[in-house]
Amino acid sequence: MTTQQSKLNDLENRVTWRRRFSIFSVAAMAVGLLVVGSLVLTVGSVHIPFRQVWAILVSHLPLVNMEVNWSSTTDMIVTGIRLPRIILAGMAGAALGVAGATYQGLFRNPLADPYLIGVAQGAALGAVTGFLLPWTFLGGYLIPVLAFLGALVSVSAVYLIARVGKAIPVTTLILAGVAIGSFLISLTSYITIISADKMPGILSWLMGKFSMANWEQVGLIAPFLVVGLAVIFIFARPLNVMQLDEEQAEQLGINVERTKLILMAASTLITAAAVCFVGTIGFVGIIIPHAVRLIWGPDHRTLLPLAALSGAILLILADTASRTLFPPTEIPVGVITAFLGAPFFLFLLRRKKKAVF
């Protein structure tokens, strides 16, 4: 009895330590995101000291009265140009990181991500269609809505094609995603070509860019992102249970099919919200979940918030590199993430191949 009690106490201590470590990790990553965002605000064609950046930000808080010793131009650079760009990049990175982790959990496939399985391409097609339509009845929400519908149709098609019984084999998923994604890219390219005067802007957008970021875009993407992330975080525990087996999950009280539909819709929503304003930025959804899983483990209650924070940091840094490496020219953010992600993806494929053989 003493031995059993000792084992139980040891198990409880481990669980408690793990929970505290997870909370500490999320808090530390949140602080890291704040620090990175603050430092990036100082970087650009005009260098602004770190202290001055914080003074400008604090001066815009309600009920704060400060002596202003900086120009209105400096204030505009920080709050009107760089800050919305950083926030938009962070939101897009968080969305893609969480979407990748969710798709990998849903399909129980380590190679699933919004770009690889065609979701981002579907969202891009919907967004490009929205750019060209003369409709105004939905106002600024027309493009996000069409992007969501395009992404939803795309992921549904890939899911139905790739599914074999109750499983989704890696090879089938990749082939279905590549096929659907290639078809959607071709269709998007054709629409772009026939749009004539709007073609240069659309092509630039498709490769991923934040140069046109503004507070209106932040306001439009925020509701979709908040709703989608909230739903996914709520379903973190059922997603953990579903990693065992669908039948076991059903026996433990999880409505598997309903959970799948909800999580698929939520992850597609946040992917579409990211794509509709910043273009198709690949590989974030596959790099971030794997990196977080390797360090902190597969528990989605920790994995999802850490994927959001890590994805935000990665895309903020990628955007900073895109605008500072070869000034005044900006490298598309999608090129930088592909440069980082392609070798990582090949590494995962090689690892999977070794595991099979």
C-alpha positions, 0 to 999 in steps of 0.5 A: 500500500505504501508503494502504491501511495508513493507511486501515486504521489510521484505521478501527481508531482509529475503532473503538477510539475508538467502543468506549471512548466506549461504555464511558465512556457506560455507566459515566457513565450508571450513575454518573448513575443512582446519583446520581439515586437518592441524591438522590431518597431525600432528597425527600418529605414528610420531607426527609432530608439527602443525607449522612444518607441515605448514612450510613444506607445505609452503616450497613446494609452488612455488617461496617460499624459506625457511630455512629447519630445518626438515629432509627429512623423516619428509617431506616425511611423511607429503607430501608423505604419510599423505597429499595424504591420507587426500586429497583422504579421503576428496575427497571421503567424498565430493563425497559420501556426494553430491551423497547422497544429489543428490539421495535424491533430485532426488528420493524425498526420504530421505533414498536414498544414494549410498550404500543403493540403490546399486550404491556403490556395482555396482561400487565395482563390476566394480572396482574388475573386473578392478583389475583382468583384464589384459587389459592395453589400458586404463591405470590407467583409466580402474578401474574408467571407469569400476566402473562407468559402474557398478554403472550406471547399478546398479542405472538404475536397482534400478530406473526402479524396484522401480518406480511406475508410477511417484513416487518412494515409500520408501519401494520399493526403499529400497527393490530394492536397497537391492536386487540389492546390495545383488546380486552384493555383492554376485557376487563380493564375488564370483569373489574375492574368485576365484581370489585366490592370490589377495583375501586378498587385494581385501577383505581389499579394499572392507571394505574401506581403505586409507592406499595405498593412493598416489598422482597418485590416487589423480590425477586419481580421481580428473577429475571425481570428478571435472566434476561430482560436477560441473554438480551437482552444476549447476543443484542445482536450477532445483533440488530445483524446482523438489522437488515440483512436476514433472508436476509443474517443467515442467510448470516452464521450467524444462526438468525433464527427461533430468535433471534426467538423467544428475544428475543421471549420474553425481552422479553415476560418483562421487560415482564410482570415490570414490569407485574405490580407497577406497572401499565401504564406507557406510552411509556417503551419508545418514548421511551428507545430513540429518545433513546439511538439519536439520541445514541449510535447504533443498535449494540444492544451499546451501545443496550441497556445505555444504554436500561436505565440511561436507562429506570431514571432516567426512571421514578425521576424520573417516580415522584418527580414523581408523589408530590411535585407535588401532595402528599399526592395521588399522580399515577399514573405512567402519566399523567406518562409519557403526558404526556411520551410522547404528544408524542414519539410524534406527533413520530415519526409526523410524521417517518415521514410526511415520510420516506414523502412 
